[in-house]
Amino acid sequence: MSHGKVVKVSGPLVVASGMEEANMYDVVHVGEQGLIGEIIEMRGDRASIQVYEETAGIGTGVPVVTTGAPLSVELGPGLIETMYDGIQRPLEAMREIAGSNITRGIKVPSLSRTKKWDFVPAVKAGDEVEAGDIIGTVQETVLVEHRIMVPYGVSGTVDTVTAGQFTVEDTVCVIKQKDGSVKELTMMQKWPVRRGRPYKEKLVPEMPLVTGQRVIDTLFPIAKGGVAAVPGPFGSGKTVVQHQLAKWADAEIVVYIGCGERGNEMTDVLMEFPELKDPNTGQSIMKRTVLIANTSDMPVAAREASIYTGITIAEYFRDMGYSVAIMADSTSRWAEALREMSGRLEEMPGEEGYPAYLASRLAQFYERAGRTISLGKEGRLGALSAIGAVSPPGGDISEPVSQATLRIVKVFWCLDSSLAYKRHFPAINWLQSYSLYVDRLEEWFAENVDKEFPQLRSKTIALLQDEAELSEIVQLVGVDGLSHEDRLKLEAARSIREDYLHQNAFHDTDTYSSLKKQFKLLKLIHMYYESAREASAKGADFSALISLPVRESIGRFKYTEEKDVDEVYDRIVKELKDSIFELTTQEGEEDD
């Protein structure tokens, strides 16, 4: 343990001398209050410390003590349903101790030391175990079975294992290691946040993360274990998209990081999530969620830690064999924290003042996502999908954070302020966005939804691109200057935009759309377009074709309850065929 003294204070950066025995990334306690900080630079005996709390009142000569350990998170039962700050201090427990205004230097354990959990062993005395093996389970919430794993670097024979009620610090299993030493295992383990948790093998992502958002699932899907970015200007709906994904994405565990976001947005999350019901289980979504709140008024340095805290917790659940989704909202605020600290360290600035290592730090974060086989004899499959929001100033995605992110991620959902102003949500621009997982996922969609799904997707994108080209001609010559076929294209594309891509996040039914329902709605729109083209070629009245009452029924199909989808679909198909047939026979009779 090394003791030093403060020689310089510059906002969240504190420089201490006499720290020659300390190491990089050691956690330190600054001053009488014991403010938590982390060493981010060493120069001789001087250590530059990033303090995760407000440094007002800290002067020179104040003592600094190292703990000799890196910044770590506690992993064990009690994570789910808890809300943490950026360095994994539980906000609820802090409020109980200090009231609504959290005082500096407060020490609260991340996991409750008094709560007892019901441990059910999965091994018996004499069993051989290695790192990653499950020694027992705890039913943490109704939805989550917490699997207690052998920590990394431990293997041997189980000496004793005990069932019953234990706290996270009680010994539940004793292992005799090969070198003869004895290791007592508790239900809690610690892991340094800046180091990715090890796994056996990383696999190619080949199944989608179903989100229930039509524009995402159909046009720009993300794979389980994939990475996506949501850049967009202020007011374009990044946070609402993140909330929707946190609510409805087909992940067993959700980790939501509010990194430098507005306090009222985090309040919305806290108020909404407990009331929301999981579409698959009917239970509250909080029963499978971990929240990390580091709002814009909290110390800037803790933003940097919050991202790593979140992804380490997510990796831990991935290692148990769960599909995990992590939402980082927003990585731009995290990059701003990096820029501030870099400026105070007097490092040479890169583009727009960001540090030169911005791209590598972003890559370190996103590369921890993926579909993996975990350690242990069982070889459990887990997936960690990462979705990061980016808030470029003025919506300019040519700025460094957006560009560095786009070099790493494979899905780009480009939010467009002009769509948002037209009240089109989600405001994902269908001409600028892309997904590089599409080719790999086509087979899955064909097998699990419908073999026509990939073709429908291609036709949809082609129609939307044709509309963009035709709209330029319309501005020059007007709609009447187009052929009937082109006008039908415009009508079909309008239907795709308004009835399909537009989705109301606050409507009880429309907020989530299953893949089956998505396919049937898209099929109805294309069925109308194909039928109308054929009828128009046979000479049917064009104005009657575009004003068919069945189009209203197609548009309202998205508000159909999931249980009625098949019945309503069959009724609309019949109505469409009858009305088209009626128009074509009318035309035939007039010709006679």
C-alpha positions in Angstrom: 0.0 0.0 0.0 1.6 3.3 -1.1 1.0 6.7 0.6 1.5 10.0 -1.3 0.5 13.7 -1.1 -1.5 15.8 -3.5 0.7 18.4 -5.4 -1.8 19.6 -8.0 -5.6 19.6 -8.5 -7.2 20.4 -11.8 -10.9 19.6 -11.7 -11.3 15.8 -11.7 -7.5 15.3 -12.2 -5.3 15.1 -9.1 -1.5 14.7 -9.2 0.1 13.0 -6.2 3.9 12.6 -5.4 5.5 9.8 -3.4 3.6 7.1 -5.4 6.6 5.2 -6.9 5.2 1.9 -5.6 1.8 2.3 -7.1 0.7 0.7 -10.5 -1.2 2.0 -13.4 -5.0 1.7 -13.0 -4.7 1.1 -9.2 -7.7 2.5 -7.2 -6.7 5.2 -4.7 -8.5 7.0 -1.9 -7.9 10.8 -1.9 -8.2 13.0 1.3 -9.8 12.5 4.6 -13.1 11.6 2.9 -11.5 8.9 0.9 -12.7 10.0 -2.6 -12.4 7.1 -5.1 -9.9 7.7 -7.9 -7.9 5.7 -10.4 -4.3 6.2 -11.5 -4.2 6.9 -15.3 -0.6 8.1 -15.7 2.7 7.5 -13.9 5.7 9.9 -14.3 8.5 8.9 -11.9 7.0 9.1 -8.4 4.1 11.3 -9.6 0.8 9.7 -10.3 -2.0 11.4 -12.2 -5.3 10.3 -10.7 -8.8 10.4 -12.3 -11.1 11.1 -9.3 -14.7 9.8 -9.7 -16.2 12.3 -7.3 -16.3 16.1 -6.9 -12.9 17.4 -5.9 -13.9 20.8 -4.5 -12.1 21.4 -1.2 -9.2 19.1 -2.1 -5.9 21.1 -1.7 -2.2 20.3 -1.9 -0.7 18.2 0.8 -3.8 16.1 1.2 -3.0 12.4 1.7 -3.5 9.8 -1.1 -3.6 6.0 -0.3 -3.5 3.2 -2.9 -5.5 0.1 -2.5 -3.1 -1.9 -4.7 -6.0 -3.3 -6.7 -7.5 -2.1 -10.1 -11.0 -0.8 -10.5 -13.2 -3.9 -10.2 -16.9 -4.8 -10.1 -18.5 -7.2 -7.7 -20.3 -10.0 -9.6 -22.9 -12.2 -7.9 -26.6 -12.4 -6.9 -28.2 -9.0 -6.4 -27.1 -7.4 -9.6 -30.5 -7.7 -11.4 -33.1 -5.0 -10.6 -30.4 -2.8 -9.0 -29.5 0.7 -10.2 -25.9 1.7 -9.9 -23.8 4.8 -10.5 -20.8 4.8 -12.9 -18.5 3.0 -10.4 -21.0 0.4 -9.3 -22.3 2.0 -6.1 -26.0 1.1 -5.6 -28.0 4.4 -5.7 -30.9 3.1 -3.6 -28.6 2.0 -0.7 -26.7 5.3 -0.9 -30.0 7.2 -0.6 -31.0 5.2 2.5 -27.7 6.2 4.1 -27.2 9.8 2.9 -30.6 11.0 1.7 -31.4 12.4 -1.7 -28.2 14.5 -1.9 -25.4 11.9 -2.1 -22.4 13.0 0.0 -18.8 12.6 -1.2 -16.7 9.7 -0.1 -19.6 7.5 0.8 -18.7 3.7 0.9 -21.5 1.3 0.1 -20.9 -2.3 -1.1 -22.1 -3.0 -4.6 -23.8 -6.2 -3.5 -25.8 -6.5 -0.2 -23.7 -8.2 2.5 -26.8 -9.0 4.7 -29.3 -10.4 2.2 -29.4 -14.2 2.1 -29.8 -16.2 -1.1 -31.0 -19.7 -1.5 -28.0 -21.6 -2.9 -28.8 -25.0 -4.7 -25.6 -27.0 -5.5 -25.0 -28.4 -9.0 -21.9 -30.4 -8.0 -21.1 -32.9 -5.2 -18.0 -33.7 -3.2 -15.3 -35.5 -5.3 -16.4 -33.8 -8.7 -13.6 -32.4 -10.8 -14.3 -28.7 -11.7 -12.5 -26.1 -13.8 -12.8 -22.3 -14.3 -16.3 -21.5 -15.7 -18.1 -24.7 -14.4 -21.3 -24.1 -12.6 -21.1 -25.1 -8.9 -24.7 -24.1 -8.1 -27.6 -21.8 -8.8 -29.6 -19.0 -7.1 -33.1 -18.0 -8.2 -32.3 -14.3 -8.3 -35.6 -13.1 -9.8 -38.6 -14.8 -11.3 -36.9 -14.6 -14.8 -33.2 -15.0 -13.9 -31.5 -18.1 -12.5 -28.1 -16.8 -11.3 -25.5 -19.5 -12.1 -22.6 -19.5 -9.6 -19.4 -20.2 -11.6 -15.9 -21.3 -10.6 -13.7 -18.1 -10.9 -11.0 -17.8 -13.5 -7.8 -19.4 -12.6 -9.3 -22.0 -10.1 -9.6 -25.7 -10.8 -9.5 -29.0 -8.8 -11.7 -31.4 -6.9 -14.8 -30.3 -4.9 -14.0 -31.0 -1.2 -17.3 -29.8 0.3 -20.4 -28.0 -1.1 -23.3 -26.8 1.1 -26.9 -26.1 0.2 -29.0 -23.5 2.1 -29.3 -19.7 2.8 -26.1 -17.7 2.4 -24.9 -14.2 2.0 -22.6 -13.4 -0.9 -19.6 -13.5 1.4 -20.3 -16.9 2.9 -18.3 -19.9 1.7 -20.6 -22.3 -0.3 -17.9 -24.6 -1.8 -14.4 -25.7 -1.0 -12.1 -26.8 -3.8 -8.8 -28.7 -3.4 -6.5 -27.5 -6.2 -3.9 -29.7 -8.0 -1.1 -28.0 -6.1 -2.6 -29.1 -2.8 -3.9 -25.6 -1.8 -7.5 -25.2 -0.7 -9.8 -22.5 -2.3 -13.0 -21.4 -0.6 -15.6 -20.1 -3.0 -18.3 -17.6 -2.2 -21.2 -16.6 -4.4 -19.4 -13.4 -5.3 -16.4 -12.8 -7.5 -14.6 -9.6 -8.5 -13.3 -8.7 -12.0 -11.3 -5.7 -13.2 -13.4 -3.6 -15.5 -10.8 -2.8 -18.1 -10.1 -6.4 -18.8 -12.5 -8.5 -21.0 -13.6 -11.7 -19.3 -12.1 -14.8 -21.0 -14.0 -17.3 -23.1 -13.2 -20.5 -25.0 -14.2 -19.5 -28.5 -15.9 -16.6 -30.3 -18.5 -17.7 -32.9 -19.9 -16.1 -36.0 -23.2 -14.4 -35.3 -25.9 -16.1 -37.4 -29.3 -15.4 -35.7 -31.0 -12.0 -35.3 -31.6 -10.1 -32.2 -35.4 -9.6 -32.7 -36.4 -6.2 -31.5 -40.1 -5.9 -32.5 -39.2 -2.7 -34.4 -40.2 -3.2 -38.0 -37.7 -0.9 -39.6 -34.8 -2.6 -37.7 -35.9 -6.3 -38.0 -36.9 -6.1 -41.6 -34.5 -3.7 -43.2 -31.4 -3.4 -40.9 -31.3 -6.3 -38.6 -28.7 -6.8 -35.9 -27.4 -10.3 -35.1 -27.2 -11.8 -31.5 -23.7 -10.9 -30.5 -23.6 -8.1 -33.0 -22.7 -4.4 -32.6 -24.8 -1.4 -33.8 -24.5 2.4 -33.6 -27.4 4.8 -33.5 -26.0 8.3 -34.4 -28.4 11.2 -34.8 -28.8 14.9 -33.9 -30.6 16.2 -30.8 -34.3 15.5 -30.8 -34.2 12.7 -33.4 -35.2 10.0 -31.0 -31.9 8.1 -30.0 -33.0 7.6 -26.4 -36.5 6.4 -27.4 -34.9 3.9 -29.8 -32.6 2.7 -27.0 -35.5 2.5 -24.6 -37.5 0.4 -27.2 -34.6 -2.0 -27.7 -34.1 -2.3 -23.9 -37.8 -3.0 -23.5 -38.5 -5.4 -26.4 -35.2 -6.9 -27.7 -35.2 -10.7 -27.5 -32.4 -10.7 -24.9 -32.6 -12.6 -21.5 -30.7 -9.9 -19.7 -30.5 -6.1 -20.5 -27.8 -3.8 -19.2 -28.8 -0.1 -19.8 -26.1 2.5 -19.3 -27.2 6.1 -19.1 -23.8 7.7 -19.7 -23.8 11.5 -19.4 -27.5 11.7 -20.3 -30.1 14.1 -19.0 -31.4 13.3 -15.5 -35.1 13.4 -16.6 -34.4 10.7 -19.2 -33.0 8.3 -16.6 -36.0 9.2 -14.4 -38.3 8.1 -17.3 -36.4 4.7 -17.5 -36.8 4.2 -13.7 -40.5 5.0 -13.8 -41.3 3.1 -17.0 -39.4 -0.1 -16.7 -41.0 -1.5 -13.5 -44.4 -1.1 -15.2 -43.6 -2.6 -18.5 -44.4 -6.2 -19.1 -42.0 -8.6 -20.9 -43.9 -9.8 -24.1 -42.7 -13.4 -23.6 -43.2 -13.9 -19.9 -45.7 -11.2 -18.8 -43.4 -10.3 -15.9 -41.9 -6.8 -15.2 -39.0 -5.9 -17.5 -37.0 -4.9 -14.4 -36.8 -8.6 -13.4 -34.1 -9.0 -16.1 -32.5 -5.5 -16.2 -29.4 -3.9 -14.6 -29.4 0.0 -14.8 -26.3 2.1 -14.6 -27.0 5.8 -14.3 -24.3 8.4 -14.7 -26.3 11.6 -15.6 -24.8 14.7 -17.1 -24.5 16.5 -13.7 -22.5 13.6 -12.1 -18.7 13.9 -12.0 -17.4 13.7 -15.6 -14.6 11.1 -14.9 -17.2 8.5 -13.7 -18.7 8.5 -17.2 -15.5 6.9 -18.5 -15.8 4.1 -15.9 -19.6 3.6 -16.4 -19.2 2.1 -19.9 -16.6 -0.5 -18.6 -18.7 -1.3 -15.5 -21.7 -2.0 -17.7 -19.9 -4.2 -20.2 -18.2 -6.3 -17.5 -21.5 -7.0 -15.8 -22.9 -8.0 -19.3 -20.0 -10.3 -19.9 -20.6 -12.0 -16.6 -24.2 -12.9 -17.6 -23.0 -13.9 -21.0 -20.6 -16.4 -19.4 -23.6 -18.0 -17.6 -25.0 -18.8 -21.1 -27.5 -15.9 -21.4 -28.2 -13.7 -24.4 -27.4 -10.2 -23.1 -28.0 -6.8 -24.7 -26.2 -3.7 -23.6 -27.4 -0.2 -24.4 -24.8 2.6 -24.1 -26.5 6.0 -24.2 -24.4 7.8 -25.3 -20.8 7.0 -26.2 -20.3 10.7 -27.3 -20.6 11.8 -23.7 -18.1 9.1 -22.7 -15.8 10.4 -25.4 -16.2 13.9 -24.0 -15.1 12.7 -20.6 -12.0 11.2 -22.3 -11.3 14.5 -24.1 -11.6 16.5 -20.8 -9.2 14.2 -19.0 -6.8 14.2 -21.9 -6.8 18.0 -22.0 -6.1 18.1 -18.2 -3.2 15.6 -18.7 -1.9 18.1 -21.3 -1.7 15.3 -23.9 -1.3 16.2 -27.6 -4.9 16.5 -28.9 -6.1 14.7 -32.0 -8.9 15.7 -34.3 -11.4 18.1 -32.7 -9.5 17.9 -29.4 -10.3 14.2 -28.8 -7.3 12.1 -27.6 -5.3 10.2 -30.3 -6.4 6.9 -28.6 -10.2 7.6 -29.0 -10.6 5.0 -31.8 -8.7 2.2 -30.0 -10.7 2.8 -26.7 -14.0 2.6 -28.7 -12.8 -0.6 -30.3 -11.9 -2.0 -26.9 -15.5 -1.5 -25.8 -17.3 -2.8 -28.9 -14.9 -5.8 -29.4 -16.1 -7.2 -26.1 -19.4 -8.0 -27.7 -19.9 -11.3 -29.6 -21.4 -14.8 -29.5 -19.1 -17.0 -27.4 -18.7 -20.5 -25.9 -17.9 -19.9 -22.3 -15.2 -21.5 -20.2 -16.0 -24.8 -18.4 -16.7 -28.4 -19.4 -20.3 -27.6 -20.4 -19.4 -25.1 -23.2 -22.4 -22.9 -22.7 -23.4 -20.6 -25.6 -23.8 -16.9 -24.7 -24.3 -13.8 -26.7 -23.5 -10.1 -25.9 -25.0 -7.6 -28.3 -23.8 -3.9 -27.9 -25.9 -1.0 -29.2 -24.3 2.4 -28.7 -26.0 5.8 -29.3 -23.8 8.6 -30.7 -24.8 12.3 -30.3 -22.7 14.2 -33.0 -22.9 18.0 -32.5 -25.3 19.4 -35.1 -26.0 15.9 -36.4 -22.7 15.9 -38.4 -21.6 12.3 -38.6 -18.3 13.2 -40.1 -17.0 14.1 -36.6 -14.4 11.8 -34.9 -16.6 9.8 -32.5 -19.2 8.8 -35.2 -16.5 7.9 -37.7 -14.4 5.9 -35.2 -17.7 4.0 -34.2 -18.7 3.3 -37.8 -15.3 1.7 -38.5 -16.0 -0.8 -35.8 -19.8 -1.6 -35.9 -21.6 -3.5 -38.5 -25.1 -1.9 -38.2 -25.7 1.8 -38.8 -29.1 3.1 -37.9 -28.9 6.7 -39.2 -31.4 8.9 -37.4 -32.6 11.8 -39.5 -33.9 15.1 -37.9 -36.0 15.9 -41.0 -37.9 12.6 -40.5 -38.3 13.4 -36.8 -39.7 16.9 -37.6 -42.2 15.2 -39.8 -43.2 13.1 -36.8 -42.0 9.9 -38.5 -40.6 7.6 -35.7 -38.4 5.7 -35.4 -36.6 8.4 -37.5 -34.2 5.8 -39.1 -33.3 7.0 -42.6 -33.9 4.0 -44.9 -31.6 5.3 -47.6 -28.5 6.0 -45.5 -28.7 3.2 -42.9 -27.2 -0.3 -43.5 -26.7 -3.7 -41.9 -23.7 -5.9 -42.8 -25.4 -8.9 -41.1 -28.2 -9.2 -43.7 -26.6 -11.8 -45.9 -25.7 -14.0 -43.0 -29.2 -13.7 -41.5 -31.3 -14.3 -44.7 -31.2 -18.1 -44.2 -32.5 -17.7 -40.6 -35.4 -15.5 -41.7 -36.3 -17.9 -44.6 -36.4 -20.9 -42.2 -38.0 -19.3 -39.2 -40.4 -16.6 -40.6 -41.1 -17.3 -44.3 -39.1 -18.3 -47.3 -40.4 -15.2 -49.1 -39.1 -12.8 -46.4 -35.6 -12.1 -47.9 -37.2 -11.4 -51.4 -39.8 -9.1 -49.8 -37.1 -7.2 -48.0 -35.2 -6.7 -51.3 -38.3 -5.5 -53.1 -39.1 -3.1 -50.2 -35.7 -1.4 -50.4 -35.9 -1.3 -54.2 -39.3 0.5 -54.0 -38.0 3.0 -51.4 -35.0 3.8 -53.6 -37.2 4.2 -56.7 -39.5 6.6 -54.7 -36.5 8.8 -53.9 -35.6 9.0 -57.6 -39.2 9.6 -58.7 -39.8 12.3 -56.0 -37.1 14.5 -57.8 -39.0 14.1 -61.1 -42.3 14.9 -59.3 -40.8 18.2 -58.1 -40.1 19.1 -61.7 -43.1 17.9 -63.6 -45.7 17.1 -61.0 -47.4 13.8 -60.2 -49.6 13.9 -63.3 -46.5 13.8 -65.5 -45.7 10.3 -64.3 -47.0 7.0 -65.9 -49.6 5.0 -64.0 -46.9 2.4 -63.1 -44.7 5.0 -61.5 -47.6 6.5 -59.7 -48.4 3.1 -58.3 -44.8 2.8 -57.2 -45.1 6.0 -55.3 -48.3 4.8 -53.6 -46.8 1.5 -52.6 -43.7 3.3 -51.2 -45.9 5.7 -49.3 -47.7 2.8 -47.8 -44.4 1.2 -46.8 -43.3 4.5 -45.2 -46.5 5.4 -43.4 -48.0 2.0 -42.5 -44.9 -0.1 -42.1 -41.8 1.9 -41.2 -43.7 4.3 -39.0 -44.2 2.7 -35.6 -45.7 4.3 -32.5 -43.6 3.6 -29.4 -46.3 4.7 -27.1 -49.2 2.7 -28.6 -50.0 -0.4 -26.6 -50.2 -2.8 -29.6 -47.9 -1.1 -32.1 -45.0 -0.6 -29.8 -44.0 -4.3 -30.4 -44.5 -6.2 -33.7 -43.6 -9.9 -33.9 -41.8 -11.2 -37.0 -44.9 -13.1 -38.1 -47.0 -9.9 -38.0 -44.2 -7.9 -39.7 -44.1 -10.3 -42.6 -47.8 -10.4 -43.0 -48.1 -6.6 -43.1 -45.3 -6.3 -45.6 -46.9 -9.1 -47.7 -50.2 -7.2 -47.7 -48.6 -4.0 -49.0 -46.7 -5.9 -51.8 -49.8 -7.9 -52.6 -51.8 -4.7 -53.1 -49.0 -3.2 -55.3 -48.7 -6.4 -57.5 -52.5 -6.8 -57.8 -53.0 -3.1 -58.7 -50.2 -3.2 -61.3 -51.9 -6.2 -63.0 -55.3 -4.6 -62.8 -53.9 -1.3 -64.2 -52.3 -3.2 -67.1 -55.8 -4.7 -67.8 -57.2 -1.2 -68.0 -58.8 -0.9 -64.5 -59.7 2.7 -63.4 -56.5 4.1 -61.9 -58.1 6.6 -59.4 -60.4 3.7 -58.2 -57.3 1.5 -57.7 -55.5 4.0 -55.5 -58.5 4.9 -53.4 -59.6 1.3 -52.6 -61.2 1.0 -49.1 -59.0 -2.1 -48.5 -55.9 0.2 -48.3 -57.3 1.6 -45.0 -57.6 -2.0 -43.7 -54.0 -2.7 -44.7 -52.8 0.5 -42.9 -54.7 -0.5 -39.7 -53.3 -4.1 -39.7 -50.4 -3.0 -37.5 -52.9 -2.2 -34.7 -54.1 -5.9 -34.7 -53.6 -7.9 -31.6 -51.0 -10.7 -32.0 -53.7 -13.4 -31.3 -55.9 -12.1 -34.2 -53.2 -11.7 -36.8 -54.0 -14.8 -38.9 -57.8 -14.2 -38.9 -57.5 -10.4 -39.9 -54.8 -11.2 -42.5 -57.0 -13.8 -44.3 -60.0 -11.3 -44.2 -57.9 -8.5 -45.7 -56.5 -10.8 -48.5 -60.0 -11.8 -49.4 -61.2 -8.2 -49.4 -58.3 -7.2 -51.6 -58.9 -10.0 -54.1 -62.6 -9.3 -54.3 -62.2 -5.5 -54.8 -59.5 -5.9 -57.5 -61.6 -8.6 -59.2 -64.6 -6.2 -59.1 -62.6 -3.4 -60.7 -61.2 -5.6 -63.5 -64.6 -7.1 -64.3 -66.2 -3.6 -64.4 -63.5 -2.6 -66.9 -64.2 -5.7 -69.0 -67.9 -4.9 -69.0 -67.3 -1.3 -70.1 -65.1 -2.6 -73.0 -67.9 -4.9 -74.1 
